Amino acid sequence: MDTREASTLVFDAISYAVAGDAERAADTITTLGSQSDDNLMYGACCAIAEAGKLMLQKIYGEQAARPENGDMWVFEQLKPGALDDDPAKAFAMRFLVAYCNGDTATTLALFQTALHSDGYQYVDSVCALLVDVAGITRLAIDQRNT
């Protein structure tokens, strides 16, 4: 699979997820994962995170963090340790924040950790990232429509 095909599948997966079609989103991300290599999947995660970043910028407008100006995106756990028992969710949140901050060393390290994790954690992590970005996108759309 080349990067163009992978890009199309990423776009399709995000579109299906935003539309609430979990089955088609899962099938699309599964096709991407089974027909690509680790480099393409890292790129896919970055593309998903880029969509999330753009939607966060739409949601926050002028108040959005601007890492180029020294600002940083952060996430706050309302309950300390809430992500300790959910490695996939922790990956998704940390990957998105690191990506939004332009921290490629951290995004790559998080991806490598998920990739080499036990069981289905890698698949769960990529899916959690997709789900989170779909939710952020829906929020941005709802905000625009109100």
Secondary structure, DSSP 8 states (H G I E B T S, - for coil): --HHHHHHHHHHHHHHHHHT-HHHHHHHHHHHHHHS-HHHHHHHHHHHHHHHHHHHHHHHGGGS--GGGT-------SSTTTTTT-HHHHHHHHHHHHHHTT-HHHHHHHHHHHHTSSTTHHHHHHHHHHHHHHHHHHHHHHHHH-
